[in-house]
């Protein structure tokens, strides 16, 4: 602003008009550019889109009962929510990721690099989809206008979904253009790495990601009369072909000035130091504990996902396990400091396929996809290895083909197409989607049903807003959306009020796709 005021003074003075251009050149900081090329904008858009979902997982992992707190704390596993639980879900889209992505799209369109336009639109669709699935109605048609509109209205979720599908289709169309149509390659390694940090320039993987996202979002509509299993399966067919297509980013050792680049679930960031595994999860994995879902069947993933010594706990009930003074959660393959964060995976897509095929009456296809999903997940996490962080060293066993075959032949897995049910599909999907916020979408679609999620425990000491009469199970309510983000309650309160966000029971209001 000082530059503009000074420039205005110079222009009004008149005497220095001829030197104005030189003056501006001198006062332009080369280390603080105001424009950039798309290869330097896209990485920020991608990484912030992944962080959006990582931060959401700090809340949803308790809602879905992957983890609970060892000591009751009137927190998320007992359905106490604050505006802070959802702030990053909102901010990482609207203030960080989308800023880079929209700038990528504009710069790429101007210079003629359609692959950058396509990748940015697919990433924007992913972030927008995540935000609306967690929050409900969100801004879009009036968003991203800067000072022109600091208080955008919220678009209805049905309209947001139409925007998501449009962005995906537009992204696919741009990515399908030939490489020769692009001014610059989608991925560059010199003079430094830039561009597509997700797939390193593999346009076909971006197209498969767009279709996998389309399949996920279409499958959210199972409560709607418009649900189309055939459309879901068509998107699946055009989606991921193997786990090599998974949309995931590697965590890295922080190198100053970069901080916070290790695993959000890991020991360094210590977000789960007071947590432990839920009995909901362990009863699926460990057939040797009380009330196991499949007595006597020990999932080969148990020592990889959790720990054979883990006792687990229900939400709101003191318990759980520490090992050597460290939360047992940190003995998980998912808690490796330098592991990676998954947003959309091949094994998720297989379970989407199984569910849609079952709903369409194609039991044979559903059965094949179901078992492929189980095996893909086991293979992905079953490679073994030793990992060390902050003095904690954990060695994960290699899961052999014999163990995989034995598990697939066990009572924990449906053995014939006729035996396959929604429960069978969803419990295996639940296991394989460990810590992924998308599992909460599934729980809501199936209304937390006890015949689908047989181990799910209503929290002891639950927030009385959701459980006003603890002695009456009929009074129990479940969370259906996150609370309004703090930034919106402070700076866009009219839109929050219009969405009903001031109601104390707002988190119990179903989002659009969670209603008939």
N, C-alpha and C positions, 0 to 999 in steps of 0.2 A: 504494500500500500504506500510505503514511503517513496518508492520509486515512482509510482504513478503521480503522487502529489508533487514531487520534485519536477517531473517531466512537465506537468501542467504549468507549473510556475515558469519553467524555461520557455515554453511555448507562448505564454502570455507576455513574457518579457520581450520576445521578438529578437533581441540582439544575438541570441545564440542558436537561432534556428538552423544555421548551416552546420553546426557541430553536434546537433542532436543525435544523429545516427552514430557518430563515433562515441558519444557519451554513453549511449545504450550498450554498445559493444563492450566498453570498459567495465560497465557495472553489471554485466551478466556473469553470474558465478558458474563456471564450467563444471563444478562439482555438484551443482544443484539444478539439473536441467528441468525445464517445465514441459518438455515433450520427450517422447521416447519411441523407439521402434517396437513392433509387436513381440519380437523375440525376447525383449527385456521386460515386457509387461505380463506375458502369459505365465511365467513361472510363479509370480506372486499370486495370480488368480487361482492357479491350481493348488498351491500349497495352502492358501488360506481357506479354500473350499474343503480340503481335508481336515484342517484344524477346526472348522465349524462343526464337523461331525465328531471329532475327537472330544471336544469340550462338551457336547451334548451327552456323550457316553459317560461322563462323570456323574450325570444324573440318572439317565435311563438304565444304567447297569444295576442300579438299586431298585428301580421300578419293576424291572423284569426279573428280579431276584436271581441274577447271576451271582451277585455278592450282597452281603448284608453287613451291618455293623456288629462288631463283637459285643459292644455294650450299647443298649438303647440310647438314642440321642435326640429323639423327637426330630428326625431328619427325613431325608427322601425315602428311605426304605419303610418309614411309617407314614408316608404321604403328607409330610409337611413340606410345602414348597414356598419359595420366595421368588421375587422378580429376578434375583441374581442367578437362579438356576437356568434361566433361559436367555440371559443377556448375550452370552457368547454365541448361542445358536442364531440369534438375530444379527448381532454386530458383525460377526465374521462373514456374513453374506453382504449386508448392506453397506458397511463401512470399509471393508477390506477386500474381500474377494471380488465382488461385483465392480468395484471401482477399477481394479486392474483389468477385469474381463471386458467391460464396456469400452475401456480405453484401447484394449487389444483389438476389439472388433472395429472400432473407428479407424485406428491406425492401419490395420491390415486391409480394410476396404479401400482406404485412400491410396495405399502403395500397390495394391493388387496381390495379396497373399491369402487366397481363400481358405487354405488349410488352417491358418491361424484363426480366421473367422469361425470356421467349423468347430475347432477344438474349444474355443472360448464359449461358443453357444452351448455346446454339450455340457461344459463345466458349469456354466451359469444355470442351465436347466437342472443339473444335479443339486446345486446349492439351493435353488428356489424350491425344488421338490422336498428337500430335507426340511427347510424352514417351515413350509406349509404343513407338512406331515406332523411336525412336532408342535406347531403353534396354531394351526387353523388358518383363518383369513390373515393375509399379510399384504403389504403394499407391493404394487408392481407398476400398474399403469400410470400412477402419479409419482413413482419413486425415481431416484437418481437425477433429480433436477437441481440439486444444490440449493443455492440461495433463492431460487425461483419458487421453491416449495419445501419448507422444512417440516411440514405436517401433512404428508400424503395420506389420502384415505386408504382404507384396506380393501383390496379386491376380494370378492367372495371366493372361497376355495375352489368351487367348481370352475370359475373363470381362470383362476391360477393354474389349474390342471390343464386347461386348454392352452394356456401360454407355455406350459412345460412341454407339451406335445409339439407345439409349433416350433419352439426353440430346437427340440431334438430333430425334427424333420428338416428344418433349415440347416442345422449343423451337419446332418448327413449329406445333404445336397452339396454343401460347400466342400466337404471332405472327399466327395466322389469326383471332384474336378481333377484333371491330370496335374502331375507335379510340374509340368511345363507351364501351367497357368499361374504359378507362384513366383513372385519376385525373389523370395528367399526360402530356403528349406525350413521345414517345420522344426527341425532340431539342429542345433549348431554346437560344435565343440571348440571352435576357435573364433576369436581370441580367448574366449571363455565359454563355459557351458551356458547355453540359453535356449529359449524356446520350449519345446515339449519335454518337460522333465518327468512326465508320467510314462509315456510309451516310446520316448526317444525317436519320434518321427514316424512311427508305424501307424499310418493312416487307417489301415484296416482294423486295428485294435480300437481306435477311436470310434469307428463306425459300429463295431460290435458292442462297445460300451454304451453308445447311444441306444441301441436296440435292447440291451439288457436293462437299462433304466426304463425304457418304454414298457418292457414286460413287467417290471416291478410295479410301476405306477398303475398300469392297467389292472394288475392283479389286486391292487388295493380296493377295487370297486366291487368286491364280491357281495356286498350288501345291496348294491344297486341293481335295478331291473335291467340296466344297460350293460351289465357285466357280460363280457364277450370272451369266453375261454378260447375260441378260435383265434382271436386277435392276439391274446396273450401268447399262445403257442407259436404264432407266426413271428412275433417279436423274439421269442426264445430261439427259434431256428436261425434268426439273423444275428443272435447275440454271441456270447462267449462260447468258444469251442473247447477250451481246456482251462486249467488253472493258470496257464501262462498268460492268459488274457486279463487276469484279475486286476482291478483298479486299486492299487495300494502304493503307499509311499514309504520309503525306508527312513527310519530315524537315524540321526547322525550325532557324532560326538560334537559338542558345542565348540566352536572356534571363534574367539572374540572378534568382533562385537556380537556375534550370534549367540543367543542363549535359548534355553527351552527347546532344544532340538532333539532331546532324547524322548523315549517312550512316555506318553502321558499316563500309561498304566505302570511304569517302571519304578524301580527303587529310588532313582535319583530324584524324581519329581514327587515321590511319596504321597500320591493322592489317595492311596488305599491302605495306608499304614494302620488304620483302625478297622479295616475290613476283614472279612473272611468269606469263604464260599457258602452259598445258601444250600440248605438241604434239598431245595428244589432241584438244583443241578446235580448234587452228589448222589441223590437217589436214582438218577438216570445212569450215572457213570459207575457206581460202586454197588454191585449186587450183594456185597457182604455186610452192608450196614442195615440197621433196623429200618423197616418199611421201604426197602428198596423196591423200585418199580419192577425190576426183573431179577428176583432173588437168584443169587449164584452166578449171575452174568457180570463179569468185570470188563467194562469197556476198555480196550487197549489204549484209549486216549486219556484215561484217568491220570497216570503219572506224568502226562505231558501237559494237560490242561490244568490240572490241580496238583494234588499230592496224595499218595496212598495213605498218609497219616491224617489227612484233613477230616475233621469231624463235622464241620458245617454248623449252621444255625438257621433258625427261622427269624424273620424280621421282628424286631421288638423284643426278642428273647436273648438274654445274655448267653454267650457260648462261643463256639468257634475254636480256632487253633492258631497258636503261634509255634514256630519251629526255631529253636535257638534264639528266641526273643524277637524273631522277625515274623511278620504276618505271613501266614501260609500262602496268601494270594501271590506273593512275590516269588514263589517257586513255580509259577506257571510259565509255559512257553510264551504266552501272550504278554508277560510282564518283562520280557527281555528289554533292557534299556535300548539296545540297538536292533530291535525287531522292526516290524512295520505295522502300519495301520491300514486295515482293509475297509473300503467303502462298499464296493460291489464285487462279488466273487462268482466264479463258475459254480461252486457248490450251492450257493444261494439260488442261482438260476435253475439248477437241476430240481431243487425243491419247488420252485415256482412252477416249473414244467409239470412236476408230479401232481401238484394240487390242481392246476388248470386241466390237465388231462383227466384226472379223476372226476372233476366236475363235468367234463364233457362226455363222460362215459367210456373213455378209452383207457381201460384198466391196464392193458398190456403196456402201453406207453408210460402210464403213470408209474407202474411197478419198476420198469427199467430205469426211468429217471430217478426215482427214489433211491434205488440201490447205487446208482452212479454218484448221486450226491453224497451219500454216506462215504463211499470209497474215496471220492475226490478229497473230502475234508480230511480223512484219516491220512491219506498220502501226503497231503500238504503239510500237516503238522508233525508227521511221524518220521522225519529224517534224522532224528537224534542230534547229538552235539552237546557241547559244554559252553556255558555262558557265565560270565563273571561281571559283577557290578557292586561297587561299594563294599567289597569284601565278601559278598555273597556269591558262591559258586554253585551252579545247578547243572547237573548232567541229565539230559533227557534221553530216554531209551529209543532205540530204533524200533519202529513198529514193522514187523515182518509181514510178508504176504500170507504166511500161515496164520498169523494173528488176525489179519483182516478177514481171511476166509472163514475162520472160526467164529468171528463176531457176526459176519453176515449170515452164518448158519444158525445163530443163537436165537432164543426166544425174544431178544430185544429188537429183532428185525423181522418184518413181515416176510413170509417165505413163499407166498404165491400171490398173483394178482387178486385173487378172491379175498385174501386176508388183508389187503391194503385198505386202510381207513384214513380219514382226515387226521385222527389222533396220531397214527403211526408216522404220517408225513410231518406233522407239525412238531412232534417231540424230537425227531431227528434234525429237523431244521433248527429248532431251538438250540440243540447241542452245538451244531456246526456254526451257528451265528453268534457264538460266545462274545459278549460285550458289544455287539453291534447294535446301535439304536434302532435299526430296522425291526428287531425282534419285538419292540413295543408296538409297532404297527400291527404285527401278527396277533399279539395278545388282544389288542382292541378289536380287530376284525372278528375274532372269535369270542369276544365278550368275556375274556378271562375264564372261559368255561372249564369247570372241573372235570368234565369228561374228555376234554382235549389236553389240558395242562393238569395232569392228575396230582402233581406234587405241590402245586402253587398254594401257598399259605397266606390267608389274609393276615396282615400284620397285627401283632399284639400291641395295644396302646396306639392304635391308628389315630390320626388326626380326627377329632370329633366332627369336623365339618363333613368328612367323608363317612364317618361311622357314628352318627349321633346316639344310637342305642346299642352299645356293645353287646348286650345280651340277646339282641335280635339280629340274626344273620341277614334277614330281609332288608335291614336298614343300610347294609354295607354298599358303599359306592367305590368305584375304582377310578384312578386318574385317566383322563381321556385326552388331555393336552397339557402342555406346560403353561405356567403362569405367564402373564404378559412380561416382556423384557423390561428391565429397569429403565433403559434409555428411552423407551417409548412411554412409560408411565410419567417420566419427567418432562419429555420434550414433545410428545404427541398425545397428550392425555385425551383429547377429544376423540381421536380414532380408537383409543383403547376403550373409552366409555361406550362408544357406538357399537363395539364388538362384544360388549358385556363384560369386559375385563375387570370391572370394579366389583363384580359380584364375588363374595367370598368363596362360593362354590364353583367358580369359573373353570377350575381344572377338571371338573366332572362333566362339563358340557362336551358332548361328542362333536368331533369335526364332521365336515360334510360327508366324507366317504364312510364314516363310522355310523351312518344312519341309513335306513331303507330309502 
